[in-house]
């Protein structure tokens, strides 16, 4: 499924009971750390679809040389991307890495995917920064189409890979 083809809560069992004057934790059915969220993958997929729609709108604004709309969309895209990456890092990657702690080969693979995603995010944010602060000269817009296509390709490859290879690893343990 392509990017554009799809448009810390505390566990209740972590409460403390008091026995005398010393707090005693209740038994917990889950190991410490990030807990499984059955709705997480759907949330991340919705984020991908929203980011895809925003990125398409950015392309249209750039093609139309609408500097004001382009700046607005780039700002919104940046905020949504950063929120998605933080959510994904905290809830998805940490959970799956925690689940793979006894499988060094899979853990290394997961960490490689995470590093790769961080590099792509830097590339996307460089694109955003370049066009948010750009003047409206014809030279800037001449480069826009190629830059937009390059970033689009990197995002599509990454998110397709994430959705097909990584998201299936997210399971209750």
Beta strands, then each sheet from edge to edge (+ up, - down):
strand 1: 16-19
strand 2: 22-25
sheet 1: 1+ 2-
end
